[in-house]
């Protein structure tokens, strides 16, 4: 439903920073000019969208997306990923620095990424840089060029062009990031613990789960927190799958370590007990763990221990997933690890959140306001508030739909949610006040890290 500007979007269920209430939202020049009482703003019919009881949410901010282009565009690309994002109510994504060739570990690599993305994005997007062995001199130039921070792996990443950091590399990278005021985001699994775990190929998910034990996360997080304490770096733990790391994070925060953490829809909505043998669409690293662990993650989320819930959308081609329906072996050990879910994160989380007694305001805090705050976009993204971009979502919380992988917008028809019925349907997504039509032309823009962040671009 395209709308002109200025315009008013009206809803009896607008999810605002102070909670859910009826409201009118006035949009001018792509920004929210005013949030007023429901029915109080008078405009012509052509400039009013009245959603009735359909909820109005701020656009989601997904700070953990693997677009993979250039270099592995057959896995995913900017056009397909951002189209899926828009269809799922996500209006801002931050792209991970690996799985593309070249990776975003130099300014030259960032320039290639930006040029490739030009004119392809249906939503706004920014970029993470990468901290890998030997590129400490590249971190400050990348930071000044506007990346939102730097990703490192403490265990092998799965691609040769993005090697993991060992202890000395991590120390040097975090010290430099502390100096320049950059955020370090970390894939935390310990390679020694992984090497000591039983490695059993085959179709049984229990064998794969045993090969990526929770102890690999706790050991890696403990080492990371100790290094962050010594260097003074600000660190963020990516895709926490194991609730066993939570006490470590609590103690570190009490000791003054600047640490935040995220988790993902698949860890909150799926469980190891549900994974069929051979269904490698469920494979990710760290892995989906058991139901008791899932409950503990939900409790931590309710207690405010996670800053964000983000997708870690990491798709690949069906042949790399080794799925039996595509002629593959179903071998969890050999299959590519990554969950394709960018379009489904909001309904997946809402389905489970509502069952557990949470509200739409909770979901917005986890998936919009929290991620925006993590990357310094508060005041621009992540809220229905005056001055913010008019990134908005009409969301029917009672709508239900069955997931058909081939109907999703991401490039390859693989997702562990296939066949599930989810609650909550995205009806319209607006980006800076314009309704996104995924069958028309993209108009997303590229974002730089805000200049008022420490060390931001001049």
N, C-alpha and C positions, 0 to 999 in steps of 0.2 A: 504494500500500500504506500506508494510514493507520496510524499508531502512536500509542500513548498516551504520557503523560509521567509519571514518568521512563521512559526506554527506552534500550536499547542497540542501536546499529547496528554490525554486525561485518563486516569485510571482510579478505580476504587481501591486498588491494591498496589500502590506505588511503594517500593522498598527503598526508603531513604536512610541516610546515616543514623537517624534517631529511631528508626523502626518503620514498620509498615503502616500506612494510612492512605486515605483518599487524597488525591492531589492533582493539580494541573501543572504541567511542566512547559514553560515558555522557552522556545529555541530561537536564537537569532545568530546568524553568521556561523553556524556550526557548533555553537556553545549553548549551554544552559544559562539563560539570562535570569530566570526566576522560577522558584518552586512556590506555588500558591495554593490556597484552599481549593478543594474540588469544586468545579463549576464557577469559579470566581473570575476567570479570564474570558473576556468576550472577543471572539474572532469570527470571521466568516466561516461558513461550513466547509469551504474548500481548504481552509487552513487548520482544521480541527480533526484530530484522530481521537475518537472516544473508544477506549478499549473496554468499557464496562467493567466486568469483574475479572477480565484477564489481567494478570499481574504485569507491572512495569518494573523491570530490573535494570540496574546499570550493566553495560556490556561487561562480559567476563574478560579478565586479563590472564592469559596463560603464558607463564614465564619459562615453560619447559617444553619446547617443541623442536623436533628434529625434522627440518624441511628437506635436507640432503642434497639440495641443488646449489651449485652445479656439481657434476661428477657422478652422482648416483640418482639422477632425476627419474630413472625408471622405478626407484623405490618411492619417491615422493618429490613434489616440486612446489614452488611458491604458488602457482595458480591453483593446484588441487588442494594443498594444505589450507590456504586461506579461504578458499570456497567452503571447505568443510568447517572451518572455524566459524565463518559467518552463519552457516546453517545451524550451528550449535550454540549460537548466542555469544560467541567469543569475538570481541572487537579489537583486541590487541594481543599479539603474540611476540615472544622474544625467542629468536632462533638459536639453537645450539651450534657450537663452533665445529663439530665433527660430523662425520659421514658425508660431508661435502668434500670435493677435491677442487681446489686446495682447501684445507681447513682454515678457520679464522684465527690463525696464530701469528699473523703479520698484518701490517696495514695493507700490503699488496693483496693478501688474501681477502681482507675485508672489502677492499675496493672491487674485487671480482664478484664477491657475494652481492654487494649493493647494486652493481651494474646489472647482474643477472636478474635481480628481483624487480627492477624498474618496470612499472606498468603491468605487473602481474598480480598485485595483491588486492584482495577483496576486503582486507582489514588492515589496520595499522600494524607495523612491525618494526622491531629493533633486533639487535644482534648481541650475543655474548661473544667475548674473545676466549681464546684458549691459552692456558698456562701449561706448557709441556717442557720436558728437559731441554735446556739450552736456549730458551727464548726469553729469559728475563729482560734482556735489553729491548725486546719488542713490546713489553707490557705498557710502559708509559706512553709511547706513541699510539698504541691502540686505544688506551684510555682517553687520550686527548682527542682521538678521532671519533669518540662517542660510543664505544661499546659499553654495555651495562655492567660489566664485571668479567671475571675469568673463571672458566671451568677447568678443573683438573680431575683426573682419575687416579685413585690410589691402587687400582688393579688394572690389568690390561683392558683396553676399551673395546677390543674386537676389530679395530681397523688399524693398520700399520702406520698410517700417516698421523695418528694422534696417540703417541705413546704415553704410558702412565708415568707418574712421578714417583721416585723413591724418596727416602727421608731427606737427603741433602737437597734434592730438587725442590721438595715441598717447602723446606725451611727458607730457601732462597726466594721462591716465588711469593710466599706469604709475607716475608720481610719487605719485599718490593711493593706488594699490594698495600701493606700497611703504610708505607711511605707515601704512596701516591693517592691514598684514600679510596682504593678500589675494593669491591666486594668479591670474595673468593667463594665459588660454588663448587661443591666437592661430591664426586661419586665415591662413597666410602665403603669399600670392601677390602679386607686385608688379603694380599696375594698369598702369604704364607699359610694362612688358615684355609684358603681355597685349595692350595696345593696339597694340603694334608687331608682334605675331605675325600670320601670315596667317590670316584669318578666311574659311574656305571652307565654306558650307553644303553639306549633302548626307549621303549614307548611308555614306560611307567613314570608318572609324574613324581611319585615318591622318591625315585632314584635321583631325579634332577634336583628335587628339593634338598635331599641329603648332601648334594654336591655344592650347595650354596648355603651353608649353615648360618644361623643368626649370629654365631660367634665371629664370623667374618666382618659383619657390620660393627659389632661392639668393639672389636680390636682396632679397626680402622678409625672409628670415631674417637676412641680414647687417645690414639696417637695424634689425630688431627687436633683435638682440643688442647693437648699439651703443647703442640707447635703453635697454635693460635695464641695461647697464653704467653708464650715466650716472645712472639713477634708482635703482638698487639693487633693482629689482623682481624678484620670482621669476616666471619665465615658463615656459610649457609650449607646445611646438609641436604643433599638432594634425595628425592624419592625414598624416604625412610619406609622400609617394609617391616622391620622388626621392632616391636615395642620394647625390647630389651635395651635399646639405646637411650630411652627416655630418661632414666635416672642419671645417666652420664650428662645429659644436656642440662638437667635441672641443677646438678652440682656445679657445672661449669658456669652457668649464668650467675649462681649465687657467689661464685668466686670472681666475678667480673669479666669473664670471657664474653666477647660479643659474638653470640652464636644464635642462629635461627635454624628452622628446619621446615621441610615440606613433606607431604605424603601425596598419594595419587588415588584417583578413583578406583583403579583395579585392586589396590590393597584394602580399600574400604568397602568394596561391593562384591568381591570375589573371594573364594577361599579354596585352599588346597584340596579339601575334601570333595569339591565340586568339579575338579579338573578331570575330564575323561582321558584315559590312556590314549596317547598318540595325538591329542589335540594341541599341537604346538602353537596355535594362536595364543595360548595362555602363557607362553614362555617369555619371561623378562628377567632382568638381573638388576638388583636383587629380586628374588622370586616372590610370588604370591604365597603367603604362609597360611596357617590354619585358622579356624574360626575363633578360637580363644584369643589369638594374637590380633585378629581383626577387631574383636570387641575392645581390646586394650587400646588400639589405635583410635577407635571412636571415642573412648573415654578421654584420651589425651586431646583429641580435637575439641571436644566439649569443654575441656579445662583450659583451652587457649594455648596449648603447648606447640601447636603448629601454626606457622605464619600463613601458610598457603596450602591449597589443594589444587594441583596442576596435573596436566595430562601425562607428561613424559611420552607424548605421541612419537613413537619410533617404529614406523612401518618398514616393510621390505616387500620384495616380490614373493608371490606364493611359493616359487621353487626354493627360495632360501629358507622359508619357514618349514619346508619338508612336510606339508600337510597331506595326509592320505587322499583327501578328495581332489587334490591336484597331482596325484601320482607320486607323492613323497613317502618317505619311510616312517614318518611320525616319531623320529628319534629326537628326544628332547636335548640330548647332549650336543648333537650336531646342528640343530636348527638355529637360525638367527633369533636372538632374544630381543623382543620389543613388542609393545602393545600399541595397536592402532585404535585410537579412541577419541580423537580430537572433537569430532562432531557429537559425541555421546556423553561427554563428561557431566554436563549439567543435568540431563535427565537421569543418568545413572546415580549421581550423588543424591539428587532430590528423591528418587525412589526409595533409597535406603534411609536417607535423613528423615523423611516424613514418617517412615515406619518406626524410627527410634525416637520420635517426639520432637524433632528439630523443626525450625521454621525457615521460611524463605530468607529472612534476615540473616540467619546463621549461614546459609549457603552463600549469600552475597558477601558476607564477611570473609569466608574461606576462599572463594573463587574469584572475587573481584577486588574488594578493598584491600585484602591482605597482600595478594601478589603485586598490586599497584604500589603499596607502601614499600614492599621489598626492594623494588627497582627504582624508587624515587619518583613515581608518577602520581602520588597523592596530590590532589588539587587540579589534576588534568584528567585522570582516568580513575575508574573504580568507584564512582559515587554519582548519585543523582543530586547534584548540589550546584548552586550558582557558581559560574566560572569554569566548571568542568566541561570537557568535550561532551557533546550530545550523543554519546555512545549508549544506546538503549536497546532493550529487548522486551518484546511482548511475549510473555511466557504463560501458557495455560497450565497451571499446576495439576489439573485434573485430567488433562489429555493423556491418552495412552496410545502406544504404538509398538508394533513388533519390529525388531531390528532385522533388516535384510542387508547383508554386507554389500551386495552388488548395487544397492540403491544409495549408498553413502557417497559423499563427494571426494573422499581421499582416494588416492590413485589405485590402490589394489584392494580387491574384495575380500579382505581378511580382517576379522575382529573377534575377540573372545565373547563379545556381546551378541553375536549372531544367534537368532532364534529366541532371544529374551524379549519379554514385554516390559517396557519401561514406562514410568509415569512422568508426565511433564513434557509439553511440546512447545518448541520455539515457533511462534507464529510470524514474527517480523523482527529483523535486526536493523537498527539504524546506526550508521557510522557518521559521526559529526553531523547529525540531523538529516541525513539522506538515507532512505531505505535501501538496503543492499539487495540487489537483484542478481543472484548468482548466474543467471542466464544472460546478463547484459555485460556492461563494461566495468572492470575493477577501478576503484578510486582510492584504495588505501595508500597511506603515505609512510615513508620511512622515518623512524624516530631516532634521535640521539639521546644519550643519557642527559638528563636535565643539567643545565649549566651551573645551577646553584648547588649541585652536589660537590663534595670535596674533590678537587682536581678536575672539575668539569671543563668542557671546552669553552674557550673564551667567546 
